[in-house]
């Protein structure tokens, strides 16, 4: 999974991480096509200190969210992909 933080922005191709970031209020900026594979998207968020916490909690299984809120965030990400 390729992720990077540059110039106040955080980029990821992981739609599930993107849904988690949306769910926890990290500001979504835009989506871009992956230059190496135009079938894939890169989600770009405002760089936020919460991102490392969210990634760590997801990795160790302690990230807790409301199922309904996460489903709504995932729907938003899928809507972005298909728009």
N, CA, C and O of each residue as an XYZ file, in Angstrom:
332
protein
N       0.852     -1.168      0.000
C       0.000      0.000      0.000
C       0.896      1.227      0.000
O       1.680      1.427      0.927
N       0.784      2.034     -1.015
C       1.626      3.215     -1.128
C       0.914      4.411     -0.512
O      -0.199      4.763     -0.904
N       1.576      5.024      0.456
C       1.037      6.206      1.108
C       2.168      7.195      1.264
O       3.325      6.816      1.446
N       1.828      8.449      1.191
C       2.860      9.450      1.414
C       2.242     10.755      1.872
O       1.096     11.075      1.556
N       3.028     11.491      2.619
C       2.630     12.821      3.060
C       3.592     13.820      2.443
O       4.803     13.735      2.648
N       3.050     14.767      1.688
C       3.887     15.799      1.076
C       3.143     17.123      1.075
O       1.932     17.173      0.860
N       3.883     18.188      1.318
C       3.350     19.555      1.187
C       1.984     19.747      1.846
O       1.089     20.359      1.263
N       1.831     19.225      3.051
C       0.573     19.413      3.750
C      -0.540     18.514      3.268
O      -1.702     18.693      3.631
N      -0.174     17.530      2.435
C      -1.177     16.593      1.915
C      -0.756     15.160      2.213
O       0.433     14.849      2.279
N      -1.741     14.301      2.389
C      -1.511     12.880      2.595
C      -2.210     12.134      1.470
O      -3.387     12.374      1.203
N      -1.493     11.227      0.805
C      -2.035     10.480     -0.318
C      -2.074      8.995      0.001
O      -1.153      8.455      0.613
N      -3.153      8.341     -0.422
C      -3.253      6.897     -0.279
C      -4.126      6.330     -1.394
O      -5.025      7.004     -1.897
N      -3.854      5.098     -1.769
C      -4.684      4.387     -2.738
C      -5.687      3.478     -2.027
O      -6.551      2.884     -2.671
N      -5.575      3.370     -0.715
C      -6.386      2.466      0.098
C      -7.752      3.095      0.388
O      -7.849      4.042      1.168
N      -8.806      2.564     -0.242
C     -10.128      3.160     -0.050
C     -10.669      2.911      1.356
O     -11.457      3.712      1.859
N     -10.262      1.817      1.999
C     -10.734      1.548      3.355
C     -10.066      2.482      4.363
O     -10.716      2.950      5.298
N      -8.786      2.754      4.181
C      -8.125      3.762      5.010
C      -8.757      5.121      4.756
O      -8.979      5.888      5.693
N      -9.049      5.424      3.494
C      -9.690      6.699      3.159
C     -11.032      6.843      3.865
O     -11.359      7.916      4.371
N     -11.811      5.763      3.900
C     -13.093      5.809      4.605
C     -12.877      6.043      6.096
O     -13.644      6.766      6.731
N     -11.834      5.433      6.655
C     -11.526      5.639      8.078
C     -11.129      7.087      8.339
O     -11.538      7.674      9.341
N     -10.336      7.661      7.442
C      -9.932      9.060      7.609
C     -11.142      9.984      7.540
O     -11.286     10.893      8.358
N     -12.010      9.745      6.557
C     -13.246     10.539      6.461
C     -14.061     10.410      7.734
O     -14.562     11.397      8.273
N     -14.185      9.181      8.203
C     -14.986      8.899      9.392
C     -14.487      9.690     10.608
O     -15.281     10.147     11.430
N     -13.162      9.843     10.710
C     -12.598     10.549     11.862
C     -12.373     12.040     11.606
O     -11.727     12.719     12.404
N     -12.906     12.548     10.490
C     -12.906     13.984     10.264
C     -11.667     14.560      9.611
O     -11.482     15.777      9.624
N     -10.808     13.720      9.038
C      -9.650     14.248      8.308
C     -10.183     14.859      7.012
O     -10.990     14.240      6.318
N      -9.742     16.052      6.690
C     -10.296     16.789      5.560
C      -9.882     16.170      4.225
O      -8.696     16.077      3.908
N     -10.883     15.750      3.450
C     -10.677     15.223      2.101
C     -10.466     16.404      1.164
O     -11.211     17.382      1.223
N      -9.452     16.323      0.297
C      -9.168     17.407     -0.634
C      -9.605     17.088     -2.063
O     -10.322     17.865     -2.695
N      -9.156     15.921     -2.564
C      -9.490     15.570     -3.949
C      -9.074     14.132     -4.229
O      -8.450     13.471     -3.400
N      -9.435     13.671     -5.413
C      -9.001     12.362     -5.901
C      -8.331     12.569     -7.249
O      -8.744     13.420     -8.036
N      -7.295     11.786     -7.508
C      -6.592     11.849     -8.786
C      -6.442     10.439     -9.326
O      -6.456      9.471     -8.566
N      -6.298     10.326    -10.635
C      -6.002      9.029    -11.223
C      -4.553      8.690    -10.958
O      -3.694      9.571    -10.967
N      -4.276      7.421    -10.723
C      -2.920      6.938    -10.521
C      -2.197      6.989    -11.867
O      -2.649      6.357    -12.822
N      -1.094      7.720    -11.967
C      -0.406      7.826    -13.261
C       0.169      6.499    -13.758
O       0.409      6.338    -14.954
N       0.391      5.548    -12.843
C       0.934      4.248    -13.255
C      -0.153      3.245    -13.615
O       0.126      2.243    -14.273
N      -1.386      3.501    -13.193
C      -2.508      2.605    -13.487
C      -3.786      3.427    -13.423
O      -4.321      3.664    -12.340
N      -4.274      3.860    -14.571
C      -5.418      4.775    -14.618
C      -6.711      4.153    -14.099
O      -7.702      4.861    -13.918
N      -6.721      2.837    -13.855
C      -7.906      2.207    -13.253
C      -7.961      2.460    -11.751
O      -8.998      2.255    -11.120
N      -6.840      2.907    -11.177
C      -6.771      3.145     -9.732
C      -6.824      4.635     -9.430
O      -6.492      5.471    -10.270
N      -7.248      4.947     -8.214
C      -7.363      6.333     -7.765
C      -6.438      6.580     -6.581
O      -6.117      5.668     -5.818
N      -6.022      7.824     -6.447
C      -5.247      8.270     -5.298
C      -6.114      9.270     -4.541
O      -6.521     10.292     -5.094
N      -6.390      8.973     -3.284
C      -7.193      9.847     -2.438
C      -6.244     10.789     -1.707
O      -5.246     10.361     -1.125
N      -6.570     12.066     -1.747
C      -5.689     13.069     -1.158
C      -6.440     13.797     -0.043
O      -7.527     14.341     -0.237
N      -5.813     13.780      1.124
C      -6.362     14.396      2.330
C      -5.402     15.455      2.827
O      -4.217     15.449      2.494
N      -5.930     16.368      3.631
C      -5.079     17.331      4.308
C      -4.228     16.556      5.314
O      -4.743     15.723      6.060
N      -2.921     16.837      5.328
C      -2.052     16.141      6.273
C      -2.475     16.526      7.692
O      -2.621     17.708      8.002
N      -2.667     15.537      8.535
C      -3.230     15.742      9.860
C      -2.534     14.790     10.829
O      -2.299     13.634     10.479
N      -2.200     15.242     12.030
C      -1.548     14.354     12.999
C      -2.386     13.113     13.335
O      -1.836     12.093     13.753
N      -3.690     13.191     13.158
C      -4.559     12.051     13.454
C      -4.300     10.868     12.524
O      -4.604      9.729     12.878
N      -3.747     11.120     11.351
C      -3.566     10.059     10.357
C      -2.699      8.936     10.910
O      -3.036      7.764     10.746
N      -1.599      9.269     11.556
C      -0.715      8.220     12.095
C      -1.426      7.418     13.174
O      -1.254      6.202     13.255
N      -2.225      8.086     14.007
C      -2.978      7.372     15.041
C      -3.970      6.411     14.400
O      -4.075      5.254     14.808
N      -4.698      6.893     13.394
C      -5.702      6.061     12.716
C      -5.030      4.859     12.068
O      -5.520      3.736     12.191
N      -3.908      5.080     11.378
C      -3.193      3.976     10.739
C      -2.721      2.956     11.774
O      -2.839      1.750     11.557
N      -2.189      3.437     12.894
C      -1.700      2.532     13.941
C      -2.842      1.736     14.558
O      -2.723      0.527     14.759
N      -3.945      2.409     14.858
C      -5.089      1.717     15.452
C      -5.678      0.687     14.491
O      -6.086     -0.395     14.916
N      -5.725      1.014     13.208
C      -6.217      0.044     12.220
C      -5.297     -1.168     12.175
O      -5.762     -2.305     12.100
N      -3.989     -0.921     12.221
C      -3.010     -2.011     12.127
C      -3.073     -2.952     13.329
O      -2.890     -4.160     13.186
N      -3.332     -2.394     14.513
C      -3.350     -3.265     15.690
C      -4.761     -3.657     16.135
O      -4.935     -4.275     17.185
N      -5.756     -3.299     15.342
C      -7.123     -3.751     15.607
C      -7.864     -3.008     16.695
O      -8.849     -3.518     17.228
N      -7.412     -1.808     17.037
C      -8.091     -1.049     18.094
C      -8.858      0.161     17.568
O      -9.374      0.954     18.356
N      -8.938      0.313     16.246
C      -9.681      1.431     15.659
C     -11.169      1.128     15.795
O     -11.667      0.157     15.224
N     -11.870      1.956     16.549
C     -13.283      1.727     16.825
C     -14.107      2.849     16.208
O     -13.852      4.030     16.446
N     -15.100      2.459     15.410
C     -15.993      3.422     14.783
C     -17.409      2.873     14.812
O     -17.627      1.675     14.992
N     -18.354      3.762     14.633
C     -19.739      3.352     14.461
C     -19.868      2.668     13.101
O     -19.387      3.190     12.095
N     -20.506      1.518     13.069
C     -20.677      0.793     11.807
C     -21.431      1.637     10.782
O     -21.065      1.655      9.607
N     -22.463      2.326     11.211
C     -23.256      3.156     10.297
C     -22.412      4.300      9.744
O     -22.456      4.576      8.545
N     -21.647      4.966     10.602
C     -20.799      6.073     10.137
C     -19.735      5.574      9.163
O     -19.457      6.227      8.158
N     -19.138      4.414      9.461
C     -18.108      3.876      8.569
C     -18.723      3.487      7.222
O     -18.128      3.739      6.174
N     -19.900      2.880      7.245
C     -20.592      2.533      5.995
C     -20.859      3.787      5.174
O     -20.671      3.780      3.957
N     -21.292      4.854      5.815
C     -21.538      6.117      5.108
C     -20.247      6.679      4.519
O     -20.242      7.185      3.396
N     -19.158      6.590      5.273
C     -17.865      7.061      4.769
C     -17.414      6.220      3.579
O     -16.894      6.758      2.602
N     -17.609      4.912      3.653
C     -17.238      4.027      2.558
C     -18.091      4.308      1.319
O     -17.586      4.279      0.197
N     -19.365      4.578      1.520
C     -20.233      4.959      0.394
C     -19.739      6.253     -0.255
O     -19.736      6.381     -1.479
N     -19.329      7.193      0.561
C     -18.796      8.455      0.029
C     -17.561      8.199     -0.826
O     -17.430      8.763     -1.912
N     -16.655      7.351     -0.342
C     -15.448      7.032     -1.101
C     -15.804      6.336     -2.407
O     -15.227      6.651     -3.448
N     -16.733      5.407     -2.369
C     -17.149      4.715     -3.608
C     -17.816      5.692     -4.575
O     -17.646      5.576     -5.789
N     -18.559      6.635     -4.053
C     -19.183      7.645     -4.894
C     -18.124      8.511     -5.589
O     -18.262      8.861     -6.761
N     -17.080      8.845     -4.851
C     -15.970      9.614     -5.411
C     -15.304      8.825     -6.535
O     -14.997      9.385     -7.588
N     -15.082      7.547     -6.320
C     -14.442      6.696     -7.327
C     -15.241      6.658     -8.608
O     -14.678      6.712     -9.701
N     -16.550      6.564     -8.477
C     -17.409      6.360     -9.644
C     -17.960      7.653    -10.257
O     -18.775      7.610    -11.179
N     -17.515      8.793     -9.742
C     -18.024     10.056    -10.300
C     -17.140     10.577    -11.410
O     -17.425     11.628    -11.985
